[in-house]
Amino acid sequence: MNGQKIGGGVAAIWSRASSFVQAPGHEYDLGVELDAALYYQSKDGAMNDDPSQMGGFFAKLEYGALFPMAGLGYPDKQADELNRTNGRDITSTNMAQTVRLYLGVFF
């Protein structure tokens, strides 16, 4: 269809600290992030006549997940002390997620 675009993308990011003491867990590996995006754009009305003009409806959906590694955790001795004090495991890290939806109209 004239003036419409649809597409997407994916990315994988592995994060590391340049020095292990910079990370809370005193490890180099911070985590792995996986990202995905889908987008759609339409050019409506007179905007289709001039490709240099921006206009029309657009939408974009993004999803990201971060899988933490040892660098984002607690150092072993500190984790043991915190867990012993609280009587349960409070130092484990969990996956973080984000979802974003962008909607708009250029005019």
Contacts in CASP RR format, 6 or more apart in sequence:
PFRMAT RR
TARGET T0000
AUTHOR 0000-0000-0000
METHOD contacts of the structure
MODEL  1
MNGQKIGGGVAAIWSRASSFVQAPGHEYDLGVELDAALYYQSKDGAMNDD
PSQMGGFFAKLEYGALFPMAGLGYPDKQADELNRTNGRDITSTNMAQTVR
LYLGVFF
2 43 0 8 1.000
2 48 0 8 1.000
3 42 0 8 1.000
3 43 0 8 1.000
3 48 0 8 1.000
4 40 0 8 1.000
4 41 0 8 1.000
4 42 0 8 1.000
4 43 0 8 1.000
5 39 0 8 1.000
5 40 0 8 1.000
5 41 0 8 1.000
5 42 0 8 1.000
6 38 0 8 1.000
6 39 0 8 1.000
6 40 0 8 1.000
6 41 0 8 1.000
7 38 0 8 1.000
7 39 0 8 1.000
7 40 0 8 1.000
8 36 0 8 1.000
8 37 0 8 1.000
8 38 0 8 1.000
8 39 0 8 1.000
9 36 0 8 1.000
9 37 0 8 1.000
9 38 0 8 1.000
10 34 0 8 1.000
10 35 0 8 1.000
10 36 0 8 1.000
10 37 0 8 1.000
11 33 0 8 1.000
11 34 0 8 1.000
11 35 0 8 1.000
11 36 0 8 1.000
12 32 0 8 1.000
12 33 0 8 1.000
12 34 0 8 1.000
12 35 0 8 1.000
13 32 0 8 1.000
13 33 0 8 1.000
13 34 0 8 1.000
13 35 0 8 1.000
14 29 0 8 1.000
14 31 0 8 1.000
14 32 0 8 1.000
14 33 0 8 1.000
15 29 0 8 1.000
15 30 0 8 1.000
15 31 0 8 1.000
15 32 0 8 1.000
15 33 0 8 1.000
16 28 0 8 1.000
16 29 0 8 1.000
16 30 0 8 1.000
17 23 0 8 1.000
17 27 0 8 1.000
17 28 0 8 1.000
17 30 0 8 1.000
17 71 0 8 1.000
20 26 0 8 1.000
20 27 0 8 1.000
20 28 0 8 1.000
20 71 0 8 1.000
23 30 0 8 1.000
23 71 0 8 1.000
23 72 0 8 1.000
24 71 0 8 1.000
24 72 0 8 1.000
24 73 0 8 1.000
24 74 0 8 1.000
24 75 0 8 1.000
25 70 0 8 1.000
25 71 0 8 1.000
25 72 0 8 1.000
25 73 0 8 1.000
25 74 0 8 1.000
25 75 0 8 1.000
26 71 0 8 1.000
26 75 0 8 1.000
27 69 0 8 1.000
27 70 0 8 1.000
27 71 0 8 1.000
27 73 0 8 1.000
28 71 0 8 1.000
29 69 0 8 1.000
29 70 0 8 1.000
29 71 0 8 1.000
30 68 0 8 1.000
30 69 0 8 1.000
30 71 0 8 1.000
30 72 0 8 1.000
31 66 0 8 1.000
31 67 0 8 1.000
31 68 0 8 1.000
31 69 0 8 1.000
31 71 0 8 1.000
31 72 0 8 1.000
32 66 0 8 1.000
32 67 0 8 1.000
32 69 0 8 1.000
33 64 0 8 1.000
33 65 0 8 1.000
33 66 0 8 1.000
33 67 0 8 1.000
34 64 0 8 1.000
34 65 0 8 1.000
34 67 0 8 1.000
35 62 0 8 1.000
35 63 0 8 1.000
35 64 0 8 1.000
35 65 0 8 1.000
36 62 0 8 1.000
36 63 0 8 1.000
36 64 0 8 1.000
37 60 0 8 1.000
37 61 0 8 1.000
37 62 0 8 1.000
37 63 0 8 1.000
38 60 0 8 1.000
38 61 0 8 1.000
39 58 0 8 1.000
39 59 0 8 1.000
39 60 0 8 1.000
39 61 0 8 1.000
40 57 0 8 1.000
40 58 0 8 1.000
40 59 0 8 1.000
40 60 0 8 1.000
41 56 0 8 1.000
41 57 0 8 1.000
41 58 0 8 1.000
41 59 0 8 1.000
42 56 0 8 1.000
42 57 0 8 1.000
42 58 0 8 1.000
43 53 0 8 1.000
43 55 0 8 1.000
43 56 0 8 1.000
44 55 0 8 1.000
44 56 0 8 1.000
44 57 0 8 1.000
47 53 0 8 1.000
47 54 0 8 1.000
47 55 0 8 1.000
47 56 0 8 1.000
47 106 0 8 1.000
54 106 0 8 1.000
55 105 0 8 1.000
55 106 0 8 1.000
55 107 0 8 1.000
56 105 0 8 1.000
56 106 0 8 1.000
56 107 0 8 1.000
57 104 0 8 1.000
57 105 0 8 1.000
58 102 0 8 1.000
58 103 0 8 1.000
58 104 0 8 1.000
58 105 0 8 1.000
58 106 0 8 1.000
59 101 0 8 1.000
59 102 0 8 1.000
59 103 0 8 1.000
59 104 0 8 1.000
60 100 0 8 1.000
60 101 0 8 1.000
60 102 0 8 1.000
61 99 0 8 1.000
61 100 0 8 1.000
61 101 0 8 1.000
61 102 0 8 1.000
62 98 0 8 1.000
62 99 0 8 1.000
62 100 0 8 1.000
62 101 0 8 1.000
62 102 0 8 1.000
63 97 0 8 1.000
63 98 0 8 1.000
63 99 0 8 1.000
63 100 0 8 1.000
64 97 0 8 1.000
64 98 0 8 1.000
64 99 0 8 1.000
65 95 0 8 1.000
65 96 0 8 1.000
65 97 0 8 1.000
65 98 0 8 1.000
66 95 0 8 1.000
66 96 0 8 1.000
66 97 0 8 1.000
67 95 0 8 1.000
68 93 0 8 1.000
68 94 0 8 1.000
68 95 0 8 1.000
68 96 0 8 1.000
72 93 0 8 1.000
73 79 0 8 1.000
73 91 0 8 1.000
73 93 0 8 1.000
74 82 0 8 1.000
74 91 0 8 1.000
78 91 0 8 1.000
79 91 0 8 1.000
82 90 0 8 1.000
82 91 0 8 1.000
83 89 0 8 1.000
83 90 0 8 1.000
83 91 0 8 1.000
END
